[in-house]
Amino acid sequence: MKKFIGLIGLGYWGKNHLRNLNELDVLHTACDVNKSILKQFSSTYNNVNFTDSIIDILNNPEIKAIIISTPAATHYEIAKKALLSKKDVLVEKPLALTVKEGEELINIAEKESRVLMVGHILHYHPAVKKLKELIFTGQLGKIQYIYSNRLNIGKLRVEENILWSFAPHDISLILSIVGEQPVKVLAAGGAYLNEGIFDTTITTLEFKNNVRAHIFVSWLHPYKEQKLVIVGSKAMAVFDDVSKEKLFIYPHKIEWKNGKIPIAQKSDFHIVPIDNGEPLKLELQHFIECVLERKKPITDGQEGLSVLKILDIAETFIAKKTEVQGQTTLPSKIYVHESSYVDNNVTIGKGTKIWHYSHILSGSTIGSDCIIGQNVMIGPDVKIGNRCKIQNNVSIYKGVTLEDGVFCGPSCVFTNVYNPR
């Protein structure tokens, strides 16, 4: 097989593409504007052509496909030029920095009959493939809740914030697990090093099947952590990409005492065996297969666009919330966690505490000395009495009234449908 792939970008992640493409014996030419980097790699990879000009790759008829591993701000421009030059494209995440740009790239790829793939690498990880198998065969039961932590100290960036740098992988994977787009996206973030560039963000996704997910990303964390947790009705799964053993099953169960008091029945975890394979190499092999056999990639342009839309909503929400918090003050004797959001026209009594990732919608009233747990949605136009305790993952929909002293167990749902079908 002739070498037919061009690689643009040999920096932080591009060097890993270079190594794998060379091992797969498909790399024709590698490009970087930094001549010292070219000099360094040309002595190691003497069977690869190197250039500091993107035009050399775009105009070379022997190069049929291009991999883009450059800063995110350049993805759209380079990918557009490559597609218009009749090249198939694998672009690292994110696909682009705006939804409009992402849609344009997809339209060009369709018009030119080109393969457009996004580097959402977790889809090709052997542990993730096994995790999806466990989910889709029902071994975890009904999916109830998903959360991911992608944390580290550095690599700090100034051209993009942590949301765009870390979160695309987890958003992409959660969407594929749930199998649908979220009906609501909430987000909160903090910028501590550079004004306007968020160093930590928490994004919450709510789906119409009552599944919720949150994604915590940070490059200001004392140690590296990359975990995805799936909570199902039969068992819980943990994908830990930092540990030697990657996939764990915890067959914990919840028993109900007297039909109303939840009691956790803990069980020992077990390690799930997975196939060997470097995720990046598996991703590249999939791209090569799609180019040679004209297949649709697992993580194609449309999949990348769905992630882009959520990133756009989350960033807009963070910016809006930052602005609102700068103008609005809540009574000093209540507590609302920074990851939660309280709409305008909401009344909250003194002594009430609202914990992580909750949303209180407009027109709602919450009495005094209430405790609102994590991932609770209340409203709009809901009335909560005094001294109520609402535990995690509860949903209370429009028009519902709870009187004083009501206790709501985990994950219960109050609707305003009096005669359900």
Secondary structure, 3 states (H helix, E strand, C coil): CCCCEEEECCCCCHHHHHHHHHHCCCEEEEECCCHHHHHHHHHHCCCCEEECCHHHHHCCCCCCEEEECCCHHHHHHHHHHHHHCCCEEEEECCCCCCHHHHHHHHHHHHHHCCCEEEECHHHHCHHHHHHHHHHHCCCCCCEEEEEEEEEEECCCCCCCCHHHHHHHHHHHHHHHHHCCCCCEEEEEEECCCECCECCEEEEEEECCCCCEEEEEEECEEEEEEEEEEEEECCCEEEEECCCCCCEEEECCEEEEECCCEEEEECCCCEECCCCCCCHHHHHHHHHHHHHHHCCCCCCEHHHHHHHHHHHHHHHHHHHHHHHHHHHCCCCCCCEECCCCEECCCCEECCCCEECCCCEECCCCEECCCCEECCCCEECCCCEECCCCEECCCCEECCCCEECCCCEECCCCEECCCCCCC
